[in-house]
Amino acid sequence: MDRDEKMKLLLDMQEHPEEFSDEALDAMLADAEARELMQATALLKQAMTWQEPAEKVKAKSVTFRPLRKMAALFIGVLFLSGIAFAAYWSLKGGTVGDDSAAGSDSACQSPSAQTAVDQHIPDKQDVQPVVFDNVALDSIAKAIAAHHHVGLDLQNERARQLRFYFVWKQDDSLQVVVDKLNMFERVNMSVENGKLIVR
């Protein structure tokens, strides 16, 4: 079968798929040149598609082959899994990397400091985030230390006057909050011996 005949057969298959058996489709897919033509026509068709009136769309009957049904089912399951994964991490209040970072930092702390860090975590449904807009770092640090019932040691006078925009989720652990604040360029905070230290 030459290229022109394959092209006509391919166009026929695309226009009237119900007239061809699965075996005929498999035979066409087995031919490398036919697959190449299918890809080219699919790209052309995609580039030239236009919106059909709603009456024509409703009038067309859609027939699904078993492979298409399985592909649709797989995509649906994958989509729902993604939503469930995102909901889990959203409710957990962190990102994928938070657990390992928080775990390694808290493993290095003394038991008393670890108790102070994880001491009071309120119910997530009751807590609204606190927004610090153009607030000095010493005020932010005082509020966080008071909330987590730890002492505060402001060792850096220049850092006291730095002003930030920071959204504080009060249900985050103290170590998570410190890690977020340390992302700012000129901030160096840590939790040691039950104290929040600003260097």
Rosetta blueprint (number, residue, H / E / L):
1 M L
2 D L
3 R H
4 D H
5 E H
6 K H
7 M H
8 K H
9 L H
10 L H
11 L H
12 D H
13 M H
14 Q H
15 E H
16 H L
17 P H
18 E H
19 E H
20 F L
21 S L
22 D H
23 E H
24 A H
25 L H
26 D H
27 A H
28 M H
29 L H
30 A H
31 D L
32 A H
33 E H
34 A H
35 R H
36 E H
37 L H
38 M H
39 Q H
40 A H
41 T H
42 A H
43 L H
44 L H
45 K H
46 Q H
47 A H
48 M L
49 T L
50 W L
51 Q L
52 E L
53 P L
54 A H
55 E H
56 K H
57 V H
58 K H
59 A H
60 K L
61 S L
62 V L
63 T L
64 F L
65 R L
66 P H
67 L H
68 R H
69 K H
70 M H
71 A H
72 A H
73 L H
74 F H
75 I H
76 G H
77 V H
78 L H
79 F H
80 L H
81 S H
82 G H
83 I H
84 A H
85 F H
86 A H
87 A H
88 Y H
89 W H
90 S H
91 L H
92 K H
93 G L
94 G L
95 T L
96 V L
97 G L
98 D H
99 D H
100 S H
101 A H
102 A H
103 G H
104 S H
105 D H
106 S H
107 A H
108 C L
109 Q L
110 S L
111 P H
112 S H
113 A H
114 Q H
115 T H
116 A H
117 V H
118 D L
119 Q L
120 H L
121 I L
122 P L
123 D L
124 K L
125 Q L
126 D L
127 V L
128 Q L
129 P L
130 V E
131 V E
132 F E
133 D E
134 N E
135 V E
136 A E
137 L H
138 D H
139 S H
140 I H
141 A H
142 K H
143 A H
144 I H
145 A H
146 A H
147 H H
148 H L
149 H L
150 V L
151 G E
152 L E
153 D E
154 L E
155 Q L
156 N L
157 E H
158 R H
159 A H
160 R H
161 Q L
162 L L
163 R E
164 F E
165 Y E
166 F E
167 V E
168 W E
169 K L
170 Q L
171 D L
172 D L
173 S L
174 L H
175 Q H
176 V H
177 V H
178 V H
179 D H
180 K H
181 L H
182 N L
183 M L
184 F L
185 E L
186 R L
187 V L
188 N L
189 M E
190 S E
191 V E
192 E E
193 N L
194 G L
195 K E
196 L E
197 I E
198 V E
199 R L
